[in-house]
C-alpha cells in the first residue's frame, strides 16, 4: 500500500495508535517474561535441594532478606526466626573473623564470589558442616545490591572423613605398635611395607633398611627348601594362608627362628592379583617348648619301659591300665594283652582289696602316695611284698595315675634277718653288761682286801716292815688297787647305764651352785700343775631339770680329762649360758689336743686319745663313754672339737624346761 503523506493528520494518529499498541504489546511481553522469571526463581529458590539465602550487602548488619525451606530445615529454624537473624548469629565463634574478612573483600569488589567450608550452629546448639557459595548481585550501575548464598549440608561427608581419619589413625597405631610382624609384599616377594615388629623380627634397625635388603625367596628367608613355593601355591589356589609355620632366618643376622604366618592375596577391582598382606608371629619359644615336650615324652617312655621297678599308667576313674612296663609284666608273670584296658580287680593282683582302697584314698586326699607297704599277687599266685608310690601326671588330654612299685621281698627278708640279728646283739649286749656288773662286784671283794692290807702295811700300823723297799712296794700295791677300783666303778657305771638299771633322780639344779662344787674336785690338781682355772657363767642361767649326781659326774670327768692333758702354764675355762630353749655347757682347755682321726671314736669305751701309754697311764678310757651315756640319758647333745697342740673344747647342750 502506498505510504501516505505525513502531513495527513489521520494518518499520523493511526500511526501513533499502532505504535502505542506495539509498545503495549512489548511491555506486556516483558512484564510477562519478568513475572515468569520471578516465578521460576521463586520456585527454584523455594524448592531447591540445597539451602538458599539472600542477605543485605551491609557488612555491619548482614541480615537475611530471604531464605528457602531447605536452609531453614538445615538450621532448625522457621523462616520467620531466620529472617530476624544475621549470618553471624549462626556462625561458630572460631570462624566469625574469617567470615567477616571474606565478606569485606566481597563488598569491596576484590572478589566476585567465593566458596568455603564452614560450620553453622543449629538451633539446638550442635554444629553442622556446610559448603557455602556466595556471589554478589549488582545493579546496572555496578553497585552491589544483594548477596546470594547457596548452602550444601556436608555434615555426613565430614563425619565420614573424620571416621576415615580415625580409622586411619587406629590402623596406623595398630600397624606401628603391633607385637606381630605385619607386611605387604609384591607377588615376587619384595617387601613394600613393614611395621616395626617385622623390622625387629628380621634383625634390622629401620623399615627403610629392610625394604632395601629383603626379597623373600626360599634361599633368602625360609630354611626348608621349597617352603616359599608352598606358600605361593596355597596363595594361588586358596587366596590366603593360615597358621603357616616355617623355620626362617632372621634376614640380617641369619639366626634361625620359627614363625607362624597368616596372609591373604589382594586383588584389584578387575580381580587381578596385586600383592600379599600378612602377619608373622615369632613362635620360637613355643616350638622349643614343643621340642622339649617331645624329648620329655621320649625320655619318659625310655624311663618308663627301662625302669627296673614295676611301673604302670592307670586311668583314675575306671582303674583301667593304659600301659605297664616290662618289669611289671615279668615280675607279675602276665602278658600285655592280659592287662591293657583292664582294671586290676579283673586280673586279681590285689590279695588284700583293703590295701588298694586305702592307697587310693590317700592318693585322692593328698594327690600322691609315698612308700605304702602292701602286697601284689602274681599270675601264678606268688605273693610279692611291695612299696607303692603314686603321682598324678599330665599326658596330652589325660591325667593318669603313675604307679611305681618296688619289689621289697628280698629287703623284707633282709630286714627280718637284721631284726633277728639286732635282737641277738641286744641280748648279747645285755648279757655282757650283766657279766661286767657281776665281775665288777666280784672284783671289789678282793680289791677291798688288797687296799686295806696294803694301807695297813704302808702305814706300818703293826710295826716296822724291816725294809724300806717293803714300804715302797705296799704303796705301789695301794695305788694300783685304787686304779683298779676306779676302773671297776667306771665299768659298773657303763654297765648300769647301758642296761637301763641306773636310777636317775631328777630335780631342778642351779648350775651356778653345782659348778663351783665340781671345780673344788680338781682345784688341788690344777694348782699343783700350774694350770689357770676360769669360769664364765651367765647371771640369768636357767635351772636344769636333771639328775644332780649325773651332771656332777659329767663335769668332774671332763674337768679331770682337761687337767690331765693340760701342761703347766695352760688354762681351763668352764662356761655356762642359755641359747634359745637350750642350756649350754662347755669346758675349754689349752692342752695337747686330740688327733682328728680319733675324734669319731673318742667316746667309745676303753678308747684313749693319747697313744703314749706313759702319758695315758692315769686314765681308764671310760670317762668320755660315761659322759656320752649320761648326756644321752638326759636328751642332751655332746660335741667335741680339738686341734692337736692347741687344745680341746667339749660342748654339751641340754633342753630347758
Residue pairs with C-beta under 8 A, 6 or more apart in sequence:
4 11
5 11
6 12
45 52
45 66
45 68
46 68
46 69
47 68
47 69
48 68
48 70
48 150
49 70
50 70
50 150
50 151
50 152
50 153
51 67
51 68
51 70
51 71
51 74
51 130
51 149
51 150
51 151
51 152
51 153
52 67
52 68
52 70
52 71
52 148
52 149
52 150
52 151
53 64
53 66
53 67
53 68
53 71
53 87
53 148
53 149
53 151
54 64
54 65
54 66
54 67
54 146
54 147
54 148
54 149
55 62
55 63
55 64
55 65
55 86
55 87
55 146
55 147
55 149
56 62
56 63
56 65
56 146
56 147
57 107
57 136
57 144
57 145
57 146
57 147
59 100
59 103
59 104
59 107
61 86
62 86
62 87
62 88
62 103
62 147
63 83
63 85
63 86
64 82
64 83
64 85
64 86
64 87
65 83
65 146
66 83
67 79
67 82
67 83
69 79
71 82
71 151
72 78
72 79
72 82
74 120
74 122
74 128
74 130
74 151
74 153
75 82
75 90
75 120
75 121
75 122
75 123
75 128
76 122
76 123
76 124
77 85
77 123
81 123
87 99
87 149
88 96
88 99
88 100
90 120
90 121
91 99
91 118
91 119
91 120
91 121
92 118
92 119
92 120
92 121
92 127
95 118
95 119
99 118
102 114
102 116
102 134
103 134
103 147
105 111
106 112
106 113
106 114
106 134
106 136
106 147
107 136
107 144
109 144
112 135
112 136
113 133
113 134
113 135
113 136
114 133
114 134
115 131
115 132
115 133
115 134
116 131
116 132
117 129
117 130
117 131
117 132
117 154
118 129
118 130
118 132
119 127
119 128
119 129
119 130
120 127
120 128
120 130
120 151
121 127
121 128
122 128
128 153
128 155
129 153
129 154
129 155
129 157
129 158
130 151
130 152
130 153
130 154
130 155
131 151
131 152
131 154
132 149
132 150
132 151
132 152
133 149
133 150
134 147
134 148
134 149
135 147
135 148
136 144
136 145
136 146
136 147
136 148
137 144
137 145
137 146
137 147
137 148
138 144
138 145
139 145
175 182
175 195
176 195
176 196
177 196
178 195
178 197
178 279
179 197
180 197
180 279
180 280
180 281
181 194
181 195
181 197
181 198
181 200
181 201
181 202
181 259
181 279
181 280
181 281
181 282
182 194
182 195
182 197
182 198
182 277
182 278
182 279
182 280
183 191
183 192
183 193
183 194
183 195
183 198
183 276
183 277
183 278
183 279
183 280
184 191
184 192
184 193
184 194
184 275
184 276
184 277
185 191
185 192
185 216
185 275
185 276
186 192
186 275
186 276
187 273
187 274
187 275
187 276
188 215
189 215
189 216
189 217
189 220
189 228
190 214
190 215
190 216
191 210
191 211
191 214
191 215
191 216
192 211
192 275
193 207
194 207
194 210
194 211
195 207
196 207
198 210
198 280
199 205
199 206
199 207
199 209
199 210
201 250
201 257
201 259
201 280
201 282
202 210
202 214
202 250
202 251
202 252
203 250
203 251
203 252
203 253
203 255
204 210
204 213
204 251
204 252
210 251
213 251
213 252
214 220
214 221
214 251
216 228
217 228
218 225
218 226
218 227
218 228
218 229
220 249
220 251
221 228
221 248
221 249
221 251
222 228
222 246
222 247
222 248
222 249
223 246
223 247
223 248
223 249
223 256
224 246
224 247
227 246
231 241
231 244
231 246
231 261
231 263
234 240
234 241
234 244
235 241
235 263
235 265
235 276
236 265
239 264
239 265
240 262
240 263
240 264
240 265
241 261
241 262
241 263
241 264
241 278
242 262
243 260
243 261
243 262
244 260
244 261
244 262
244 263
245 258
245 259
245 260
245 261
245 283
245 287
246 258
246 259
246 261
247 256
247 257
247 258
248 256
248 257
248 258
248 259
249 255
249 256
249 257
250 256
250 257
257 282
257 284
258 282
258 283
258 284
258 286
258 287
259 280
259 281
259 282
259 283
260 280
260 281
260 283
261 278
261 279
261 280
261 281
262 278
262 279
263 276
263 277
263 278
263 279
264 276
264 277
264 278
265 273
265 276
266 273
266 274
266 275
266 276
266 277
267 273
267 274
268 274
297 395
304 311
304 313
304 323
304 325
305 325
305 326
306 325
307 325
307 327
307 404
308 327
309 327
309 404
309 405
309 406
309 407
310 324
310 325
310 327
310 328
310 331
310 332
310 376
310 386
310 403
310 404
310 405
310 406
310 407
311 324
311 325
311 327
311 328
311 402
311 403
311 404
311 405
312 321
312 323
312 324
312 325
312 328
312 402
312 403
312 405
313 321
313 322
313 323
313 324
313 395
313 400
313 401
313 402
313 403
314 320
314 321
314 322
314 400
314 401
314 403
315 321
315 322
315 398
315 400
315 401
316 392
316 399
316 400
316 401
318 343
319 343
319 344
319 345
320 341
320 342
320 343
321 339
321 340
321 341
321 342
321 343
321 344
322 340
322 398
322 400
323 340
324 336
324 339
324 340
328 334
328 405
329 335
329 336
329 339
331 378
331 384
331 407
332 349
332 376
332 378
332 379
332 384
333 378
333 379
333 380
333 382
334 347
334 379
338 347
338 379
339 347
344 350
344 356
345 353
347 379
348 377
349 376
349 377
349 378
350 356
350 376
350 377
351 375
351 376
351 377
351 383
352 374
352 375
355 372
355 374
355 375
356 374
358 372
359 369
359 372
359 374
359 388
359 390
362 369
362 372
363 369
363 390
363 401
367 392
368 389
368 390
368 391
368 392
369 388
369 389
369 390
370 389
371 387
371 388
371 389
372 387
372 388
372 389
373 385
373 386
373 387
373 388
373 408
374 386
374 388
375 383
375 384
375 385
375 386
376 383
376 384
376 386
376 405
377 383
377 384
378 384
384 407
384 409
385 407
385 408
385 409
385 412
386 405
386 406
386 407
386 408
387 405
387 406
387 408
388 403
388 404
388 405
389 403
389 404
389 405
389 406
390 401
390 402
390 403
390 404
391 401
391 402
391 404
392 399
392 401
392 402
393 399
393 400
393 401
393 402
429 498
430 499
433 494
433 495
433 496
433 498
433 499
434 495
434 499
436 491
436 492
436 494
436 495
437 492
437 495
437 496
437 499
440 488
440 489
440 491
440 492
440 495
441 492
443 484
443 488
444 485
444 488
447 481
447 484
447 485
447 488
450 477
450 481
451 478
451 481
451 482
451 485
454 474
454 475
454 477
454 478
454 481
455 474
455 478
456 462
457 465
457 470
457 471
457 474
457 477
458 471
458 474
458 475
458 478
460 471
465 471
465 474
483 618
483 620
486 620
487 620
487 622
490 620
490 622
490 623
490 626
491 622
493 502
493 553
493 622
493 626
494 605
494 622
494 625
494 626
494 629
496 502
497 626
497 629
497 630
497 633
498 629
502 633
504 546
504 547
504 550
504 633
504 634
505 547
505 548
505 549
506 545
506 546
506 547
507 545
507 546
507 547
507 548
508 543
508 544
508 545
508 657
509 543
509 544
509 545
509 546
509 548
509 551
510 541
510 543
511 537
511 541
511 543
511 544
511 551
511 576
511 583
511 585
512 537
512 541
512 576
514 548
514 551
514 552
514 555
515 535
515 537
515 555
515 574
515 576
516 535
517 552
518 552
518 555
518 556
518 559
519 533
519 535
519 559
519 574
521 556
521 559
521 560
522 533
522 556
522 559
522 560
522 563
523 533
525 531
525 560
525 563
526 532
526 533
526 563
526 572
529 563
529 566
529 567
529 568
530 568
530 569
531 563
531 566
531 567
531 568
531 569
531 570
531 571
531 572
532 570
532 571
532 572
533 571
533 572
534 571
534 572
534 573
534 574
535 573
535 574
535 575
536 573
536 574
536 575
536 576
536 577
537 574
537 575
537 576
537 577
538 576
538 577
538 578
540 578
541 576
541 577
541 578
541 583
542 578
542 583
542 656
542 657
543 657
544 551
544 583
544 654
544 656
545 657
546 634
546 654
547 634
550 630
550 633
550 634
551 630
551 634
553 626
553 627
553 630
554 627
554 630
554 631
554 652
555 574
555 585
555 587
557 623
557 624
557 626
557 627
558 587
558 623
558 627
558 650
559 572
559 574
559 587
560 623
561 619
561 623
561 624
562 572
562 587
562 589
562 591
562 648
563 572
564 618
564 619
565 589
565 591
565 592
565 609
565 610
565 615
565 648
566 572
566 589
566 590
566 591
566 592
566 647
567 591
567 592
570 589
570 590
570 591
570 647
571 589
571 590
572 587
572 588
572 589
572 590
573 587
573 588
573 589
574 585
574 586
574 587
574 588
575 584
575 585
575 586
575 588
576 583
576 584
576 585
576 586
577 583
577 584
578 584
578 656
579 653
581 655
581 656
582 653
582 654
582 655
582 656
583 653
583 654
583 655
583 656
584 651
584 652
584 653
585 651
585 652
585 653
585 654
586 649
586 650
586 651
586 652
587 649
587 650
588 647
588 648
588 649
588 650
589 647
589 648
589 649
590 646
590 647
591 647
591 648
592 610
592 644
592 645
593 642
593 643
593 644
593 645
593 646
593 647
593 648
594 602
594 609
594 640
594 642
594 644
594 648
595 609
595 644
596 642
596 644
598 607
598 609
599 640
599 642
601 607
602 609
602 624
602 640
603 624
603 625
603 627
603 628
603 638
603 640
604 625
605 621
605 622
605 625
606 620
606 621
606 622
606 625
607 621
607 624
607 625
608 616
608 619
608 621
609 616
610 616
610 619
624 640
627 638
627 650
628 638
631 637
631 638
631 652
631 654
632 638
634 654
635 654
635 655
636 652
636 653
636 654
636 655
637 652
637 653
638 650
638 651
638 652
639 650
639 651
639 652
640 648
640 649
640 650
640 651
641 648
641 649
641 651
642 648
642 649
